């Protein structure tokens, strides 16, 4: 029974995917609407079932089919045939063959587009196959003789609405070959209920494009009567909220794309009419794919790297992640032990300029902020001089220079700017250069493999160095003094505050820390581990079972049966990454401990940020995310964690907009996992831990 439910949901998602929604309820409403024209509805069912069964035959698993991504183009092709011909055994055969062809073409095109162009396929397979079909059927006399049928307008509303309103609804219905006001109203309500952002974009897109077309043609009546203007709706939705992060900039790009598409639509309709083929969604695909490709090529910051079920969820995920993970992908550890001070950071006031702007210098200071004792005239007066320098990454040593002398204070070596150095290749694809080491102190050689924390040498004053310090930079090649790349430091403490991945400021005193094995073990969750919890909320008591499972991408998650809470450990920190589903208790786990350092020190603090969906729901969540698309700073929900005695954690959740100032208490289990959570009137406590299903 569960398997059948999943298959039905996958079919329904194919319908909702046409309107860029992954929502089975919306899919069911759309499915029912197609049966206002039984030929259309029946053709759609035949097409989607044919595509789904053939996909399973090819070995495409349920996980990849459940969203409807691979099959919605087949559904569109089936609907296009059902719109042209009534259902007969001959058209049914034609639909099955066309649907399977579309599926194969969709898989092929997706592979090519995603690998080489980094863009989606949208409904391009539907355009290609449907255009091919419309060209081919002119030779199928039997279809024309037996299967053509008149179309009926089911709506009584068209005569009661002004053209500028009825035109919008008819265009919206035309997306599924139902150019009917009533159908358009139903679809608009579906979109509005699922996503306020998409509804707004559908309205903006239609009226921007149609008014532009009206000015170009000189006839508003003609423009608002043209049902092919559904292309404007699709372009606006895709560019404004699906493949770009909803924002003022994405909305501007959407409007620009729609305006450009009025010319493209007119040209395509003129050309296609010679062959008796409708424009379908070709203008939408051409404009949308071109802009998405160009924006990706230019590194436009609002191109969505992760697309969730709705634009609101995509926005929430994006805004939370840019606050949660403030560092870069090129992450390194601090190249020393103990407490050092940032002397110069990115775009530093002395030497970190131009091609060498991404670099850090570190010194050791005393309580008064001085870097030396006595009068500072001798190298040995400097606290950093001949202190150990450690490897900040694991990788292969590719370059070593060790024989340059340390400069006396007041002198610099202008010919050998970088002095004695070690360059290490990190297998993630970048090089790290550590410079100004002391003469003949380097203990590694070219070709050596080093781990994080491996002793490299001693801090010196070689090269262009006015005083002993450690210089570190990330670069794309093994060349000495190559241009630099952005990077960030992981797992360090400053003023008893833990930073998972960040950049310390100039003058800040930092100290690297490494995972505590006992805490790492506590937060290690093996596949099939099951945790049985009791939920106490006032007089109400219920049970919660969390089982560790693994997603296709290798990410682990807790499955409660109602939702999934994804987690992992990365470079000294445990994270709850994201949550799928609507389980309130999984949200409470996320809220209670979104991240935790795998290093314990009493009083240690750390900060994080929470998604809106974890803290609130319903209309409040929808409104916050809708308005956040215009001002990304609105959805700011901060978490501050602190280690208390005996490995207990106090978390504080604050948000000015939501008027939240709450405290949550977490206790870790002596063996593994979370022992208890207390938040407001809810208390969650661990009853039993099972090692495996057999346990």
PyMOL commands that set and color helices and strands:
alter all, ss='L'
color gray80, all
select helices_A, chain A and resi 2-17+24-34+38-58+62-65+72-84+89-117+124-139+141-147+158-160+163-174+181-194+196-217+220-225+227-242+248-275+282-297+311-324+354-356+379-381+517-522+584-592+612-615+618-628+645-647
alter helices_A, ss='H'
color red, helices_A
select strands_A, chain A and resi 331-332+339-344+359-363+388-390+395-401+420-426+430-437+449-450+455-458+470-475+484-485+488-494+497-502+509-512+530-537+540-550+556-559+563-570+573-581+595-597+605-609+638-643+648-655+660-668+674-679+682-690
alter strands_A, ss='S'
color yellow, strands_A
deselect
rebuild
show_as cartoon
